[in-house]
């Protein structure tokens, strides 16, 4: 019995030591990750609110609040629920007529631009307004510019605000190999096509960017030619969606 107890004690110590060693290695590996990458990873669960929103939205006339209708455009891998919190803040502040588009998975950037142009026309028809304002996150900003450039909706857009959008491509797109990410590389034909035309002068363009955004590399790629640049450092790529500071800055830019 004494030998058995000694054996269990020895095994227990070995397991404990292994646990401490493993935990130390995990901590060591985690600490070796760039702090901005760790912040992005930690914030992903905060977007879970997006999962509880329907993918489609009926475009109702809404109540005239004295502003052009506002259209929110989500980014790659997102959905219309990404803007649930920002839209709620805007309603609280008195801007009640906003609409959130949803792109289906697998749509090409050209398909998304076509869908957005159609959405803009539907919102104009429903509300009886001649112009809309657009707030777009990430890929959504590139899609919005494509829609303006190639689908004859430029006269319908008063303001375009982009939040961490890769207007000049991003080197982070090298880490994935899909049609969309290939199109988001700095040397892609799509990026060259996008930037053959600056934003029309009648559209007020505002580009939000952050030096801590690990998805937009380099950071100034998020600034479109001819737009006002707003530095949101130390925002992550996701901070634009759920940070009250973001909502306030976007609100201020639109007023």
Secondary structure, DSSP 8 states (H G I E B T S, - for coil): -HHHHHHHHHHHHHHHHHHHHHHHHHHHHHHHS-HHHHHHHHHGGGGGGGGGS-S----------SS-EEEEE--TT--GGGGHHHHHHHHHTT---EEEE---TT--HHHHHHHHHHHHHHHHHHHT-S-EEEEEETHHHHHHHHHHHHSS-GGGEEEEEEES--TT--GGGGG--SHHHHHTSTT-HHHHHHTTS---TTSEEEEEE-TT-TTSSSGGGGS-TTSEEEE-TT--TTHHHH-HHHHHHHHHHH-
